[in-house]
Amino acid sequence: MSVELAHYLTVGAMIFGVGIAIALAKRNAIAVLMGVELMLNGVNLTFLAFSRFGGAFDAADAPLAGHVFVVFVLTVAAAEAAVALAMAVLIYRRRETVDLDRINLMRW
């Protein structure tokens, strides 16, 4: 039994689904960020799967296109995590909670 494109896409969709379920169900800001990171990792797996199994391109460097997208997504994810965690720490210091329902930024 060999691992085909459908297997990679199934695992990527499952990771993305778990991430979206966590991001929508949790009230903790850190858990929501973890859900967003899971969604990005599911998309990265899909990019790599299409890069690996996508034989429809004629260019010699086409298989690297998925890897380039993954590097860009990882860069954006790292920047997003750094900024979001800094904001979460700032809000925690000010409000003493990271519960998204209890944070009201309009009233300081």
Secondary structure, 3 states (H helix, E strand, C coil): CCCCHHHHHHHHHHHHHHHHHHHHHCCEHHHHHHHHHHHHHHHHHHHHHHHHHCCCCCCCCHHHHHHHHHHHHHHHHHHHHHHHHHHHHHHHHHHCCCECCCCCCCCC
